[in-house]
Amino acid sequence: MKSNKQRRLEIKTRRRKRAEVLKASPYGIYNYRPLIYIEADHLELGHNSYYQALPSYYADKPFKCRDCGANEIWKAASQKWWYEVAKGYIDSTAVHCRDCRIKRKREKEQQELHMEVMAKQSPHPNEVFFRKRY
Ligand SMILES: [Zn+2]
C-alpha cells in the first residue's frame, strides 16, 4: 500500500522525465500525449462570445517558443487560470517559454522605469518644440 505522498512523488517524477525527453527531442511536441486533463468551467468562460467553441477540458499542451524555439508545455492548470481567472480570450494561446516571458517582463519594467526617469528629467519634446517657436 502506497501513501499519497509516495504516489504524488511518483507522478511528479514521471512528469519531470517526460518533460526532459520532450525538451531533448526536436520532434517532441508532435508525439506528445497529455497526461493531465482538467475540466473547464463554462460559467467562468462567459467573457467569450457565445458562438465560439468552448473547450470541455484543458490538457497539457506542448508548443514551441516564438523567440528561442524551445519546446515547452502549457500546463492544463495554467490554461485554466489564463482563460477562467485572468479572462484570456479562448483564441489566445501561449507563445513564449517561461524564460522568455520572464526576460520580456524584465525588459518591459526597465523600459517603463526609463520612461519615468526621462519624464522627470526633461519636458516632453512637443513642449520644447512649442516653447522654441512661440
Ligand atoms: Zn523562449
Residues whose N, C-alpha, C, O or C-beta is under 5 A from the ligand:
A	BS01	ZN	C65 D67 C68 G69 A70 C97 C100
